[in-house]
Amino acid sequence: MEEFSMLKEKLKTWWPSNPAIYDIHKTYQENLEEGPFFSEEIPERPGHSANISFLGHTLRSPIGIPAGPLLNSKWISLASRLGFDVLTYKTIRSFQHPAHPLPNIIPLNCKTEQIAPLEKVPDDLNQLNITNSFGNPSQSPKYLLEDINKAKNCLEAGQVLIVSVVGSDVKERSIIEDYAYTAAYAKEAGADIVEANFSCPNVKSKDGSLYQSPEMVYETAKKIKKVLSDTPLIIKLGSIDDPQLLKEVILACSRAGVNAVEGINTLSREIVKESGQPALGPDRIKSGVCGSYIRTKALEFIRSSREIISNEKLDLKLLACGGIVSAEQFNLFLREGADIAMSATAMMWNPLLALEYHYGESENV
Ligand SMILES: Cc1cc2nc3c(=O)[nH]c(=O)nc-3n(C[C@H](O)[C@H](O)[C@H](O)COP(=O)(O)O)c2cc1C
């Protein structure tokens, strides 16, 4: 196919000839207001549709973007036109909250035992790893109500809008109540599906992160599901090494009436400069790491979760993210049992990733 060979040629030099769509030297708010940084003409998408049935929607493909790089409706609109069909609005809170100061994203060398900053993003995106240190920023509820609605109206046929939410310990409500409150807000604003981020390192139960406590997962998910009613609910999990714990967490989701589970979130690691100083400053010794480095853990999560869902005959969809940095890797995760495969880190440097996948698929039809 002529278009595909042209796209392949374009991709060989896309990065570093074109800027990343997220500028890591600008603040989060500047990226939100001025971005995404993409000025090229978007190549035409092949006509093929895979007709994927997903939580009451029919999707043109199982390819998407998890919570993170889509900061507002402008970002959702670009991603939709770039052929990503499962679009997640970055995690929102029930109140306005600023992002951490710069740096938020630092390219990383994960080849050495101690993960260290790299001076620049590698030319070879297969080696792409970054820190993710934002502190769950959120715009005001008024802004979100309008902007999520705008995002919903940008979507094309065969696409779906997920809005990710997180609960906070606020004066008026407990964390669990705040999760439910924010989820109801996301639904009202126009979310097709709500995702609750249970893997946020800042949200802890007495035993560690919320997602690692089956009891807390059950209690919180049940409360959210009650307010969402027939709007589907996804629970976003982090990596869980203990197979028994993973099973208990997934069973807790199912008992609470959750419709899908997703993983993984970033892996928390110390990032240290050559000088021995913490790369993100003394207040942020650890940071979430994402990109290629976490692919093995993400694949393990998908294999094990699929096995649990099948063996226990659970009515749960499974969404994958973590380390997908090339178009072929979407299929790697789909073959391992994911219903949906998504990329966050890599799509910021290669925004044509979904189109590359679609051209590959249409060649095989
Ligand atoms: C810039 C950026 C911001 C992110 N913000 C969020 C977030 O707000 N909520 C969330 O659940 N995950 C967030 N993530 C994590 C991603 O959803 C995903 O779980 C993780 O990055 C692994 O996928 P990847 O290797 O393709 O990046 C973020 C990731 C990136 C790169």
The ligand as an SDF file (V2000), in Angstrom:
LIG
                    3D

 31 33  0  0  0  0  0  0  0  0999 V2000
    2.8640   12.1320   31.2660 C   0  0  0  0  0  0  0  0  0  0  0  0
    2.1390   11.0410   31.9940 C   0  0  0  0  0  0  0  0  0  0  0  0
    1.1440   11.3600   32.9100 C   0  0  0  0  0  0  0  0  0  0  0  0
    0.4400   10.3430   33.5580 C   0  0  0  0  0  0  0  0  0  0  0  0
   -0.6010   10.6670   34.3710 N   0  0  0  0  0  0  0  0  0  0  0  0
   -1.4130    9.6880   34.8480 C   0  0  0  0  0  0  0  0  0  0  0  0
   -2.6130   10.0030   35.5240 C   0  0  0  0  0  0  0  0  0  0  0  0
   -2.9910   11.1660   35.6820 O   0  0  0  0  0  0  0  0  0  0  0  0
   -3.3800    8.9630   35.9910 N   0  0  0  0  0  0  0  0  0  0  0  0
   -3.0290    7.6490   35.8260 C   0  0  0  0  0  0  0  0  0  0  0  0
   -3.7740    6.7420   36.2410 O   0  0  0  0  0  0  0  0  0  0  0  0
   -1.8850    7.3230   35.1690 N   0  0  0  0  0  0  0  0  0  0  0  0
   -1.0910    8.3020   34.6850 C   0  0  0  0  0  0  0  0  0  0  0  0
    0.0430    7.9780   33.9710 N   0  0  0  0  0  0  0  0  0  0  0  0
    0.4140    6.5600   33.8480 C   0  0  0  0  0  0  0  0  0  0  0  0
   -0.0490    5.9400   32.5310 C   0  0  0  0  0  0  0  0  0  0  0  0
   -1.4560    5.9230   32.4400 O   0  0  0  0  0  0  0  0  0  0  0  0
    0.4480    4.4830   32.3690 C   0  0  0  0  0  0  0  0  0  0  0  0
   -0.1280    3.7010   33.3800 O   0  0  0  0  0  0  0  0  0  0  0  0
    1.9580    4.3680   32.4860 C   0  0  0  0  0  0  0  0  0  0  0  0
    2.5930    5.5060   31.9790 O   0  0  0  0  0  0  0  0  0  0  0  0
    2.4610    3.1470   31.7410 C   0  0  0  0  0  0  0  0  0  0  0  0
    2.2780    3.2570   30.3620 O   0  0  0  0  0  0  0  0  0  0  0  0
    3.4670    3.7400   29.3470 P   0  0  0  0  0  0  0  0  0  0  0  0
    4.6630    2.9020   29.6570 O   0  0  0  0  0  0  0  0  0  0  0  0
    2.9060    3.5660   27.9730 O   0  0  0  0  0  0  0  0  0  0  0  0
    3.7260    5.1700   29.6600 O   0  0  0  0  0  0  0  0  0  0  0  0
    0.7750    8.9820   33.3200 C   0  0  0  0  0  0  0  0  0  0  0  0
    1.8100    8.6810   32.4160 C   0  0  0  0  0  0  0  0  0  0  0  0
    2.4810    9.6690   31.7490 C   0  0  0  0  0  0  0  0  0  0  0  0
    3.5680    9.3120   30.7930 C   0  0  0  0  0  0  0  0  0  0  0  0
  1  2  1  0
  2  3  1  0
  2 30  2  0
  3  4  2  0
  4  5  1  0
  4 28  1  0
  5  6  2  0
  6  7  1  0
  6 13  1  0
  7  8  2  0
  7  9  1  0
  9 10  1  0
 10 11  2  0
 10 12  1  0
 12 13  2  0
 13 14  1  0
 14 15  1  0
 14 28  1  0
 15 16  1  0
 16 17  1  0
 16 18  1  0
 18 19  1  0
 18 20  1  0
 20 21  1  0
 20 22  1  0
 22 23  1  0
 23 24  1  0
 24 25  2  0
 24 26  1  0
 24 27  1  0
 28 29  2  0
 29 30  1  0
 30 31  1  0
M  END
$$$$
